[in-house]
Amino acid sequence: MSEEKRKILEMLADKKITVDDAEKLLTAVSDRAAESAGDSAGKTGPKFLRVLVEPAPNDPDSDRVNIRVPLNLVRAGLKFASFIPHQVQEKINKEMKEKGVPFDLSHFNSQDIEALLVHLNDLTVEVEGKEKVRVFCE
């Protein structure tokens, strides 16, 4: 057993954290250990989420947008979401549903984001006569 897991269990035994908090921390430690093992095994997956917006050919005044977000930041954000209290998650889910986005933070995990990244290979949206938007991983 790793030192981190032992400390988490000691905090639980000392009633410094709840069972739910301990479970979340143990999951985060396990995920991090799995990522480290994957990295050391030579895993070379996408490292960035890219969003490119190219102006329409007939609109020289439009801006070109090039956004590059490190996927580790996205992954860290998802792990952080596991620490959001249940009542707040319910409120977020309700607001998202009202906006037409069926979303449930309690069921979203690191495997989901990895599956999304695999299938996101290259998404292009073109509006005739207007800008072209590309979302992809690299």
C-alpha positions in Angstrom: 0.0 0.0 0.0 1.3 3.4 -0.9 2.1 6.1 1.7 -0.6 8.3 0.3 -3.3 5.7 0.6 -2.2 4.9 4.2 -2.4 8.6 5.1 -5.9 8.8 3.6 -7.0 5.8 5.6 -5.5 7.2 8.8 -7.4 10.5 8.3 -10.6 8.4 7.9 -9.8 6.4 11.0 -9.2 9.6 13.0 -12.5 11.0 11.6 -10.8 13.9 10.0 -12.5 13.1 6.7 -15.8 11.4 5.7 -16.0 8.0 4.0 -17.1 9.8 0.8 -14.1 12.1 0.9 -11.8 9.1 1.5 -13.2 7.3 -1.5 -12.7 10.4 -3.7 -9.2 10.8 -2.5 -8.3 7.1 -3.0 -9.8 7.3 -6.5 -7.7 10.4 -7.3 -4.6 8.7 -6.0 -5.3 5.6 -8.0 -6.1 7.6 -11.2 -2.8 9.5 -10.8 -0.9 6.2 -10.3 -2.5 4.7 -13.4 -1.7 7.8 -15.5 2.0 7.6 -14.3 2.1 4.0 -15.3 0.5 4.8 -18.6 3.0 7.6 -19.3 6.0 5.4 -18.4 4.7 2.6 -20.7 5.2 5.0 -23.6 1.6 6.0 -24.0 1.4 8.9 -26.5 -2.1 10.2 -26.7 -3.3 13.7 -27.5 -1.9 16.5 -25.3 -4.0 19.5 -26.4 -7.6 20.4 -27.2 -7.5 22.8 -30.1 -10.3 25.2 -31.2 -9.6 27.1 -34.5 -11.9 29.7 -35.9 -11.1 30.9 -39.4 -12.8 34.0 -40.8 -15.0 33.8 -43.8 -13.1 34.4 -47.1 -15.2 37.5 -47.9 -14.8 39.1 -44.4 -11.3 40.5 -44.0 -12.2 42.3 -40.8 -13.0 39.1 -38.9 -10.6 37.8 -36.3 -8.8 34.5 -36.5 -9.0 32.5 -33.2 -6.5 29.8 -32.2 -7.1 28.2 -28.7 -4.9 25.4 -27.4 -5.9 23.9 -24.0 -3.6 21.3 -22.3 -5.7 18.2 -21.8 -4.1 17.7 -18.4 -5.9 20.8 -17.4 -9.2 19.4 -18.5 -8.4 16.1 -16.7 -7.5 17.9 -13.5 -10.7 19.9 -13.7 -12.7 16.7 -13.9 -11.0 15.3 -10.9 -11.6 18.6 -9.0 -15.3 18.2 -9.9 -15.5 15.1 -7.8 -15.0 17.3 -4.7 -18.0 19.5 -5.5 -20.7 18.8 -2.8 -23.6 16.7 -3.8 -26.1 19.5 -3.3 -24.2 21.8 -5.6 -23.8 19.1 -8.2 -27.6 18.7 -8.2 -28.0 22.5 -8.8 -25.5 22.4 -11.6 -27.2 19.4 -13.2 -30.6 21.2 -12.9 -29.4 24.4 -14.5 -27.7 22.5 -17.4 -30.9 20.5 -18.0 -32.9 23.7 -18.1 -30.5 25.0 -20.8 -31.1 21.9 -22.8 -27.9 20.1 -21.9 -28.5 16.8 -20.1 -25.5 16.6 -17.9 -24.8 14.8 -14.6 -21.6 15.6 -12.8 -22.0 12.6 -10.5 -21.7 10.2 -13.4 -18.9 11.9 -15.2 -15.4 10.3 -14.7 -12.0 10.2 -16.2 -12.9 7.2 -18.5 -15.6 9.4 -20.0 -13.3 12.2 -21.0 -10.8 9.7 -22.4 -13.6 8.1 -24.5 -14.7 11.6 -25.7 -11.1 12.5 -26.7 -10.8 9.3 -28.7 -14.0 10.1 -30.6 -13.3 13.8 -31.0 -10.6 13.2 -33.5 -11.6 16.0 -35.8 -14.8 18.0 -35.6 -15.4 20.7 -38.2 -18.3 23.0 -38.4 -18.7 25.2 -41.5 -21.5 27.7 -42.0 -21.8 28.7 -45.7 -20.3 32.2 -46.3 -19.3 32.4 -42.7 -16.4 31.3 -40.5 -15.1 27.8 -40.2 -14.7 26.2 -36.7 -12.5 23.2 -36.0 -12.3 21.4 -32.7 -9.7 18.6 -32.4 -7.1 17.0 -30.3 -3.4 16.9 -31.0 
